[in-house]
């Protein structure tokens, strides 16, 4: 994580790192770091694998342990455990995160997992979160099943960089 925080990001660009699954880290030129769908454990297998009789183990190793994750904004697209990972959320240093964002069911999950309610921000399709040199806009996303109809996509814009108009 230290190498992510030290990585130079030139003006007009952005940098991203893949965390496995659908998880990513984004870093802006001004040093803002966001995570999206940071699934940093194998909790889905532990929570659901035996019950469902399926192999739900991760297919790639964990690159950053939840305790080491150092982000300003922790965002999740929906509340499924492989996106809003209870293992990651409960183990990360919540006090160092400025804001936890996502759709309604995800925000309820954050609060259940002990995130300070003042740090939780519900995002909507068409809603915007402006943070330093980054803007996150919620976009409609079609759910894959009926267990969580509260999905979002994120359109992330970096000041004078990728995604800006």
N, CA and C atoms as a LAMMPS dump frame, in Angstrom:
ITEM: TIMESTEP
0
ITEM: NUMBER OF ATOMS
495
ITEM: BOX BOUNDS ff ff ff
-5.0000000000000000e+02 5.0000000000000000e+02
-5.0000000000000000e+02 5.0000000000000000e+02
-5.0000000000000000e+02 5.0000000000000000e+02
ITEM: ATOMS id mol type element x y z
1 1 1 N 0.834 -1.187 0
2 1 2 C 0 0 0
3 1 3 C 0.876 1.247 0
4 2 1 N 2.02 1.16 0.65
5 2 2 C 2.927 2.311 0.676
6 2 3 C 3.365 2.683 -0.735
7 3 1 N 3.584 1.693 -1.594
8 3 2 C 4.001 2.001 -2.962
9 3 3 C 2.86 2.66 -3.741
10 4 1 N 1.621 2.323 -3.434
11 4 2 C 0.476 2.989 -4.064
12 4 3 C 0.453 4.453 -3.638
13 5 1 N 0.601 4.696 -2.351
14 5 2 C 0.558 6.071 -1.839
15 5 3 C 1.714 6.92 -2.36
16 6 1 N 2.862 6.298 -2.643
17 6 2 C 4.03 7.04 -3.135
18 6 3 C 4.048 7.193 -4.649
19 7 1 N 3.235 6.416 -5.345
20 7 2 C 3.288 6.383 -6.801
21 7 3 C 2.971 7.756 -7.382
22 8 1 N 3.846 8.302 -8.228
23 8 2 C 3.589 9.631 -8.802
24 8 3 C 2.499 9.56 -9.869
25 9 1 N 1.551 10.478 -9.779
26 9 2 C 0.466 10.555 -10.753
27 9 3 C 0.559 11.922 -11.418
28 10 1 N 0.851 11.929 -12.7
29 10 2 C 1.026 13.188 -13.421
30 10 3 C -0.308 13.884 -13.63
31 11 1 N -0.251 15.201 -13.671
32 11 2 C -1.436 16.005 -13.951
33 11 3 C -2.045 15.562 -15.282
34 12 1 N -3.355 15.483 -15.34
35 12 2 C -4.042 15.069 -16.547
36 12 3 C -4.156 13.57 -16.711
37 13 1 N -3.71 12.822 -15.691
38 13 2 C -3.792 11.359 -15.744
39 13 3 C -4.43 10.847 -14.459
40 14 1 N -4.568 9.564 -14.382
41 14 2 C -4.973 8.861 -13.16
42 14 3 C -4.326 7.488 -13.226
43 15 1 N -4.23 6.841 -12.1
44 15 2 C -3.625 5.513 -12.05
45 15 3 C -4.603 4.576 -11.372
46 16 1 N -4.659 3.348 -11.86
47 16 2 C -5.499 2.365 -11.187
48 16 3 C -4.747 1.067 -11
49 17 1 N -5.128 0.36 -9.95
50 17 2 C -4.588 -0.952 -9.632
51 17 3 C -5.752 -1.913 -9.499
52 18 1 N -5.613 -3.101 -10.068
53 18 2 C -6.617 -4.149 -9.935
54 18 3 C -6.34 -4.926 -8.663
55 19 1 N -7.37 -5.151 -7.863
56 19 2 C -7.242 -5.866 -6.591
57 19 3 C -7.732 -7.304 -6.664
58 20 1 N -8.151 -7.739 -7.834
59 20 2 C -8.797 -9.043 -7.961
60 20 3 C -10.304 -8.852 -7.907
61 21 1 N -11.034 -9.909 -8.338
62 21 2 C -12.49 -9.809 -8.433
63 21 3 C -12.832 -8.571 -9.257
64 22 1 N -13.749 -7.752 -8.758
65 22 2 C -14.097 -6.495 -9.431
66 22 3 C -13.555 -5.303 -8.654
67 23 1 N -12.497 -5.504 -7.887
68 23 2 C -11.958 -4.454 -7.036
69 23 3 C -10.829 -3.667 -7.678
70 24 1 N -10.854 -2.347 -7.427
71 24 2 C -9.831 -1.459 -7.973
72 24 3 C -9.467 -0.379 -6.956
73 25 1 N -8.236 0.098 -7.069
74 25 2 C -7.786 1.312 -6.401
75 25 3 C -7.554 2.357 -7.482
76 26 1 N -7.941 3.594 -7.209
77 26 2 C -7.701 4.721 -8.102
78 26 3 C -6.917 5.766 -7.329
79 27 1 N -5.986 6.421 -8.028
80 27 2 C -5.193 7.485 -7.402
81 27 3 C -5.172 8.681 -8.347
82 28 1 N -5.417 9.849 -7.776
83 28 2 C -5.491 11.08 -8.565
84 28 3 C -4.177 11.859 -8.465
85 29 1 N -3.986 12.851 -9.344
86 29 2 C -2.771 13.66 -9.287
87 29 3 C -2.581 14.382 -7.948
88 30 1 N -3.672 14.767 -7.297
89 30 2 C -3.543 15.439 -5.995
90 30 3 C -3.386 14.457 -4.839
91 31 1 N -3.322 13.165 -5.15
92 31 2 C -3.047 12.178 -4.112
93 31 3 C -4.265 11.54 -3.471
94 32 1 N -5.455 11.79 -3.988
95 32 2 C -6.655 11.168 -3.445
96 32 3 C -6.686 9.706 -3.88
97 33 1 N -6.962 8.812 -2.942
98 33 2 C -7.01 7.384 -3.24
99 33 3 C -8.401 6.852 -2.925
100 34 1 N -8.993 6.17 -3.907
101 34 2 C -10.32 5.582 -3.753
102 34 3 C -10.234 4.085 -3.987
103 35 1 N -11.045 3.34 -3.282
104 35 2 C -11.222 1.931 -3.618
105 35 3 C -12.652 1.74 -4.082
106 36 1 N -12.833 0.832 -5.015
107 36 2 C -14.159 0.424 -5.475
108 36 3 C -14.214 -1.099 -5.379
109 37 1 N -15.195 -1.579 -4.626
110 37 2 C -15.446 -3.023 -4.471
111 37 3 C -14.2 -3.791 -4.035
112 38 1 N -13.541 -3.3 -3.002
113 38 2 C -12.317 -3.921 -2.492
114 38 3 C -12.665 -5.2 -1.716
115 39 1 N -12.602 -6.329 -2.395
116 39 2 C -12.82 -7.644 -1.793
117 39 3 C -11.442 -8.214 -1.472
118 40 1 N -11.013 -8.062 -0.215
119 40 2 C -9.641 -8.385 0.171
120 40 3 C -9.533 -9.57 1.118
121 41 1 N -10.549 -10.409 1.144
122 41 2 C -10.52 -11.624 1.966
123 41 3 C -11.053 -12.772 1.116
124 42 1 N -11.284 -13.879 1.754
125 42 2 C -11.934 -15.026 1.111
126 42 3 C -13.263 -15.292 1.822
127 43 1 N -13.91 -14.231 2.283
128 43 2 C -15.094 -14.382 3.136
129 43 3 C -16.287 -15.008 2.428
130 44 1 N -16.412 -14.849 1.131
131 44 2 C -17.562 -15.435 0.432
132 44 3 C -17.532 -16.96 0.561
133 45 1 N -16.367 -17.558 0.414
134 45 2 C -16.256 -19.007 0.613
135 45 3 C -16.599 -19.37 2.049
136 46 1 N -16.059 -18.632 3
137 46 2 C -16.311 -18.927 4.411
138 46 3 C -17.789 -18.764 4.77
139 47 1 N -18.43 -17.74 4.228
140 47 2 C -19.829 -17.463 4.568
141 47 3 C -20.828 -18.329 3.806
142 48 1 N -20.519 -18.657 2.542
143 48 2 C -21.538 -19.261 1.69
144 48 3 C -21.131 -20.556 0.995
145 49 1 N -19.834 -20.838 0.891
146 49 2 C -19.369 -21.977 0.102
147 49 3 C -19.914 -23.317 0.549
148 50 1 N -19.771 -23.647 1.826
149 50 2 C -20.24 -24.945 2.316
150 50 3 C -21.753 -25.065 2.217
151 51 1 N -22.442 -23.979 2.584
152 51 2 C -23.906 -23.992 2.569
153 51 3 C -24.438 -24.224 1.156
154 52 1 N -23.79 -23.636 0.175
155 52 2 C -24.239 -23.759 -1.208
156 52 3 C -23.612 -24.95 -1.926
157 53 1 N -22.59 -25.546 -1.307
158 53 2 C -21.893 -26.66 -1.946
159 53 3 C -21.098 -26.239 -3.167
160 54 1 N -20.603 -25.019 -3.153
161 54 2 C -19.851 -24.478 -4.282
162 54 3 C -18.444 -24.077 -3.858
163 55 1 N -17.535 -24.067 -4.823
164 55 2 C -16.192 -23.54 -4.582
165 55 3 C -16.222 -22.047 -4.904
166 56 1 N -16.317 -21.23 -3.865
167 56 2 C -16.366 -19.779 -4.027
168 56 3 C -15.052 -19.118 -3.615
169 57 1 N -13.98 -19.904 -3.591
170 57 2 C -12.67 -19.36 -3.244
171 57 3 C -12.221 -18.343 -4.282
172 58 1 N -11.441 -17.373 -3.811
173 58 2 C -10.836 -16.38 -4.709
174 58 3 C -10.006 -17.101 -5.751
175 59 1 N -9.916 -16.511 -6.917
176 59 2 C -9.113 -17.089 -7.996
177 59 3 C -7.75 -16.416 -8.121
178 60 1 N -7.561 -15.31 -7.43
179 60 2 C -6.264 -14.629 -7.403
180 60 3 C -5.949 -14.327 -5.94
181 61 1 N -4.669 -14.208 -5.605
182 61 2 C -4.318 -13.932 -4.21
183 61 3 C -4.747 -12.532 -3.776
184 62 1 N -4.826 -12.362 -2.47
185 62 2 C -5.075 -11.042 -1.892
186 62 3 C -3.775 -10.256 -2.012
187 63 1 N -3.834 -9.076 -2.625
188 63 2 C -2.638 -8.26 -2.823
189 63 3 C -2.367 -7.327 -1.644
190 64 1 N -3.434 -6.89 -0.967
191 64 2 C -3.328 -5.979 0.17
192 64 3 C -4.256 -6.489 1.262
193 65 1 N -3.741 -6.692 2.441
194 65 2 C -4.59 -7.125 3.56
195 65 3 C -5.491 -5.957 3.976
196 66 1 N -6.706 -6.257 4.436
197 66 2 C -7.619 -5.179 4.826
198 66 3 C -7.02 -4.186 5.82
199 67 1 N -6.228 -4.654 6.759
200 67 2 C -5.619 -3.763 7.751
201 67 3 C -4.632 -2.792 7.124
202 68 1 N -4.099 -3.143 5.955
203 68 2 C -3.117 -2.312 5.271
204 68 3 C -3.75 -1.335 4.28
205 69 1 N -5.028 -1.536 3.955
206 69 2 C -5.681 -0.671 2.991
207 69 3 C -5.728 0.754 3.53
208 70 1 N -5.245 1.686 2.741
209 70 2 C -5.165 3.087 3.149
210 70 3 C -5.79 3.93 2.042
211 71 1 N -7.1 4.148 2.152
212 71 2 C -7.824 4.907 1.126
213 71 3 C -8.561 6.062 1.78
214 72 1 N -8.783 7.084 0.981
215 72 2 C -9.565 8.228 1.443
216 72 3 C -11.058 7.941 1.323
217 73 1 N -11.434 7.278 0.227
218 73 2 C -12.837 6.971 -0.035
219 73 3 C -12.984 5.488 -0.329
220 74 1 N -13.878 4.828 0.399
221 74 2 C -14.149 3.398 0.253
222 74 3 C -15.538 3.283 -0.358
223 75 1 N -15.604 2.863 -1.624
224 75 2 C -16.865 2.812 -2.353
225 75 3 C -17.211 1.383 -2.738
226 76 1 N -18.501 1.065 -2.688
227 76 2 C -18.983 -0.239 -3.125
228 76 3 C -20.198 -0.042 -4.02
229 77 1 N -20.279 -0.827 -5.077
230 77 2 C -21.357 -0.698 -6.048
231 77 3 C -22.664 -1.318 -5.569
232 78 1 N -22.578 -2.308 -4.692
233 78 2 C -23.772 -2.937 -4.14
234 78 3 C -23.366 -3.794 -2.948
235 79 1 N -24.358 -4.38 -2.274
236 79 2 C -24.101 -4.998 -0.97
237 79 3 C -23.7 -6.465 -0.998
238 80 1 N -23.588 -7.106 -2.161
239 80 2 C -23.156 -8.505 -2.181
240 80 3 C -21.79 -8.631 -1.508
241 81 1 N -21.583 -9.746 -0.829
242 81 2 C -20.386 -9.914 -0.007
243 81 3 C -19.072 -9.87 -0.779
244 82 1 N -19.086 -10.129 -2.08
245 82 2 C -17.849 -10.042 -2.86
246 82 3 C -17.621 -8.638 -3.416
247 83 1 N -18.455 -7.687 -3.038
248 83 2 C -18.289 -6.277 -3.414
249 83 3 C -18.187 -5.411 -2.155
250 84 1 N -19.143 -5.564 -1.247
251 84 2 C -19.095 -4.913 0.069
252 84 3 C -18.716 -6.013 1.061
253 85 1 N -17.461 -6.374 1.045
254 85 2 C -16.936 -7.525 1.778
255 85 3 C -16.939 -7.277 3.286
256 86 1 N -17.731 -8.056 4.027
257 86 2 C -17.758 -7.843 5.478
258 86 3 C -16.396 -8.075 6.135
259 87 1 N -15.605 -8.992 5.59
260 87 2 C -14.271 -9.24 6.135
261 87 3 C -13.349 -8.054 5.953
262 88 1 N -13.403 -7.438 4.792
263 88 2 C -12.578 -6.257 4.536
264 88 3 C -13.053 -5.077 5.367
265 89 1 N -14.356 -4.791 5.329
266 89 2 C -14.896 -3.62 6.02
267 89 3 C -14.638 -3.693 7.516
268 90 1 N -14.816 -4.855 8.114
269 90 2 C -14.639 -4.969 9.57
270 90 3 C -13.17 -4.953 9.987
271 91 1 N -12.252 -5.298 9.078
272 91 2 C -10.831 -5.35 9.429
273 91 3 C -10.045 -4.098 9.061
274 92 1 N -10.565 -3.268 8.161
275 92 2 C -9.761 -2.105 7.771
276 92 3 C -9.774 -1.033 8.854
277 93 1 N -8.821 -0.142 8.77
278 93 2 C -8.709 0.96 9.735
279 93 3 C -9.732 2.025 9.361
280 94 1 N -10.945 1.853 9.845
281 94 2 C -12.058 2.715 9.46
282 94 3 C -11.821 4.172 9.809
283 95 1 N -11.073 4.41 10.857
284 95 2 C -10.835 5.802 11.268
285 95 3 C -10.022 6.582 10.243
286 96 1 N -9.26 5.888 9.397
287 96 2 C -8.439 6.587 8.411
288 96 3 C -9.195 6.862 7.104
289 97 1 N -10.387 6.311 6.957
290 97 2 C -11.184 6.507 5.749
291 97 3 C -12.06 7.745 5.935
292 98 1 N -12.035 8.656 4.973
293 98 2 C -12.838 9.873 5.05
294 98 3 C -14.315 9.566 4.873
295 99 1 N -14.631 8.698 3.904
296 99 2 C -16.032 8.447 3.586
297 99 3 C -16.228 7.053 3.016
298 100 1 N -17.323 6.423 3.411
299 100 2 C -17.768 5.145 2.878
300 100 3 C -19.013 5.435 2.048
301 101 1 N -18.991 5.12 0.766
302 101 2 C -20.126 5.448 -0.091
303 101 3 C -20.659 4.259 -0.841
304 102 1 N -21.943 4.343 -1.18
305 102 2 C -22.585 3.304 -1.97
306 102 3 C -24.086 3.448 -1.918
307 103 1 N -24.803 2.545 -2.565
308 103 2 C -26.264 2.597 -2.527
309 103 3 C -26.8 2.215 -1.142
310 104 1 N -28.102 2.362 -0.956
311 104 2 C -28.732 2.23 0.357
312 104 3 C -28.425 0.965 1.135
313 105 1 N -28.571 -0.207 0.514
314 105 2 C -28.324 -1.454 1.239
315 105 3 C -26.86 -1.585 1.647
316 106 1 N -25.984 -1.051 0.827
317 106 2 C -24.555 -1.056 1.159
318 106 3 C -24.285 -0.164 2.363
319 107 1 N -24.927 1.006 2.404
320 107 2 C -24.752 1.91 3.542
321 107 3 C -25.269 1.281 4.831
322 108 1 N -26.382 0.57 4.752
323 108 2 C -26.894 -0.14 5.929
324 108 3 C -25.886 -1.191 6.384
325 109 1 N -25.235 -1.849 5.435
326 109 2 C -24.223 -2.857 5.765
327 109 3 C -23.011 -2.21 6.445
328 110 1 N -22.576 -1.052 5.934
329 110 2 C -21.465 -0.338 6.571
330 110 3 C -21.79 -0.093 8.049
331 111 1 N -22.985 0.424 8.312
332 111 2 C -23.362 0.747 9.697
333 111 3 C -23.42 -0.515 10.555
334 112 1 N -23.954 -1.606 10.009
335 112 2 C -23.993 -2.891 10.755
336 112 3 C -22.595 -3.363 11.106
337 113 1 N -21.625 -3.052 10.254
338 113 2 C -20.246 -3.499 10.471
339 113 3 C -19.427 -2.499 11.279
340 114 1 N -20.088 -1.519 11.875
341 114 2 C -19.427 -0.626 12.816
342 114 3 C -18.867 0.657 12.247
343 115 1 N -19.152 0.973 10.995
344 115 2 C -18.669 2.237 10.434
345 115 3 C -19.451 3.375 11.07
346 116 1 N -18.752 4.395 11.5
347 116 2 C -19.363 5.582 12.1
348 116 3 C -20.399 6.149 11.125
349 117 1 N -21.664 6.291 11.544
350 117 2 C -22.704 6.775 10.626
351 117 3 C -22.377 8.101 9.943
352 118 1 N -21.63 8.98 10.588
353 118 2 C -21.296 10.267 9.971
354 118 3 C -20.347 10.107 8.786
355 119 1 N -19.706 8.944 8.65
356 119 2 C -18.794 8.694 7.539
357 119 3 C -19.475 7.983 6.368
358 120 1 N -20.752 7.645 6.525
359 120 2 C -21.468 6.886 5.501
360 120 3 C -22.275 7.844 4.628
361 121 1 N -22.128 7.713 3.308
362 121 2 C -22.882 8.565 2.384
363 121 3 C -23.556 7.712 1.33
364 122 1 N -24.869 7.809 1.281
365 122 2 C -25.624 7.079 0.276
366 122 3 C -25.51 7.783 -1.065
367 123 1 N -25.228 6.998 -2.098
368 123 2 C -25.133 7.507 -3.459
369 123 3 C -26.291 6.954 -4.285
370 124 1 N -26.69 7.711 -5.27
371 124 2 C -27.819 7.367 -6.123
372 124 3 C -27.399 7.475 -7.58
373 125 1 N -28.159 6.812 -8.461
374 125 2 C -27.952 7.019 -9.889
375 125 3 C -28.195 8.497 -10.173
376 126 1 N -27.233 9.148 -10.786
377 126 2 C -27.32 10.575 -11.067
378 126 3 C -26.758 11.45 -9.966
379 127 1 N -26.514 10.88 -8.788
380 127 2 C -25.922 11.638 -7.692
381 127 3 C -24.426 11.78 -7.867
382 128 1 N -23.864 12.805 -7.228
383 128 2 C -22.435 13.079 -7.368
384 128 3 C -21.765 13.189 -6.005
385 129 1 N -20.54 12.74 -5.984
386 129 2 C -19.662 12.905 -4.831
387 129 3 C -18.432 13.622 -5.358
388 130 1 N -18.162 14.816 -4.825
389 130 2 C -16.98 15.556 -5.244
390 130 3 C -15.962 15.513 -4.118
391 131 1 N -14.766 15.067 -4.462
392 131 2 C -13.718 14.895 -3.464
393 131 3 C -12.396 15.352 -4.071
394 132 1 N -11.945 16.518 -3.663
395 132 2 C -10.677 17.024 -4.196
396 132 3 C -10.73 17.141 -5.697
397 133 1 N -9.84 16.446 -6.385
398 133 2 C -9.778 16.503 -7.841
399 133 3 C -10.499 15.333 -8.518
400 134 1 N -11.398 14.689 -7.773
401 134 2 C -12.133 13.533 -8.291
402 134 3 C -13.625 13.765 -8.099
403 135 1 N -14.403 13.409 -9.11
404 135 2 C -15.855 13.408 -9.008
405 135 3 C -16.34 12.007 -9.325
406 136 1 N -17.211 11.491 -8.46
407 136 2 C -17.808 10.169 -8.663
408 136 3 C -19.293 10.39 -8.896
409 137 1 N -19.776 9.908 -10.023
410 137 2 C -21.198 10.011 -10.328
411 137 3 C -21.801 8.618 -10.328
412 138 1 N -22.907 8.456 -9.598
413 138 2 C -23.604 7.182 -9.593
414 138 3 C -24.329 6.966 -10.91
415 139 1 N -24.226 5.765 -11.424
416 139 2 C -24.87 5.403 -12.694
417 139 3 C -25.749 4.18 -12.454
418 140 1 N -26.883 4.114 -13.143
419 140 2 C -27.747 2.95 -13.039
420 140 3 C -26.984 1.706 -13.455
421 141 1 N -27.156 0.626 -12.7
422 141 2 C -26.568 -0.666 -13.052
423 141 3 C -27.635 -1.733 -12.863
424 142 1 N -27.761 -2.603 -13.816
425 142 2 C -28.768 -3.652 -13.782
426 142 3 C -28.328 -4.756 -12.831
427 143 1 N -29.125 -5.063 -11.805
428 143 2 C -28.772 -6.144 -10.882
429 143 3 C -28.73 -7.493 -11.595
430 144 1 N -27.928 -8.402 -11.054
431 144 2 C -27.809 -9.731 -11.649
432 144 3 C -28.796 -10.724 -11.059
433 145 1 N -29.391 -10.394 -9.929
434 145 2 C -30.407 -11.243 -9.321
435 145 3 C -31.276 -10.381 -8.425
436 146 1 N -32.235 -11.008 -7.741
437 146 2 C -33.168 -10.215 -6.934
438 146 3 C -32.788 -10.121 -5.458
439 147 1 N -31.542 -10.489 -5.12
440 147 2 C -31.13 -10.397 -3.717
441 147 3 C -30.701 -8.99 -3.321
442 148 1 N -30.407 -8.155 -4.307
443 148 2 C -30.044 -6.762 -4.057
444 148 3 C -30.354 -5.985 -5.329
445 149 1 N -31.459 -5.274 -5.318
446 149 2 C -31.872 -4.513 -6.494
447 149 3 C -31.335 -3.09 -6.459
448 150 1 N -30.373 -2.86 -5.596
449 150 2 C -29.852 -1.542 -5.271
450 150 3 C -28.416 -1.384 -5.792
451 151 1 N -28.184 -1.681 -7.066
452 151 2 C -26.847 -1.638 -7.659
453 151 3 C -26.549 -0.265 -8.25
454 152 1 N -25.273 0.087 -8.285
455 152 2 C -24.798 1.291 -8.963
456 152 3 C -23.546 0.962 -9.763
457 153 1 N -23.327 1.74 -10.776
458 153 2 C -22.02 1.827 -11.4
459 153 3 C -21.461 3.184 -11.015
460 154 1 N -20.17 3.378 -11.165
461 154 2 C -19.563 4.667 -10.86
462 154 3 C -18.857 5.196 -12.097
463 155 1 N -19.144 6.445 -12.44
464 155 2 C -18.414 7.147 -13.483
465 155 3 C -17.467 8.085 -12.746
466 156 1 N -16.174 7.806 -12.833
467 156 2 C -15.184 8.543 -12.064
468 156 3 C -14.447 9.504 -12.995
469 157 1 N -14.453 10.774 -12.636
470 157 2 C -13.818 11.81 -13.424
471 157 3 C -12.664 12.421 -12.626
472 158 1 N -11.546 12.599 -13.276
473 158 2 C -10.375 13.204 -12.659
474 158 3 C -10.164 14.576 -13.259
475 159 1 N -9.922 15.559 -12.433
476 159 2 C -9.752 16.937 -12.883
477 159 3 C -8.729 17.013 -14.013
478 160 1 N -9.142 17.581 -15.144
479 160 2 C -8.275 17.729 -16.318
480 160 3 C -7.651 16.426 -16.772
481 161 1 N -8.346 15.314 -16.515
482 161 2 C -7.773 14.035 -16.883
483 161 3 C -8.816 13.068 -17.408
484 162 1 N -8.549 11.78 -17.262
485 162 2 C -9.454 10.763 -17.795
486 162 3 C -10.877 10.96 -17.288
487 163 1 N -11.809 10.921 -18.197
488 163 2 C -13.211 11.062 -17.847
489 163 3 C -13.699 12.498 -17.848
490 164 1 N -12.798 13.479 -17.884
491 164 2 C -13.237 14.878 -17.832
492 164 3 C -13.708 15.321 -19.21
493 165 1 N -14.598 16.301 -19.208
494 165 2 C -15.116 16.781 -20.498
495 165 3 C -14.776 18.247 -20.676
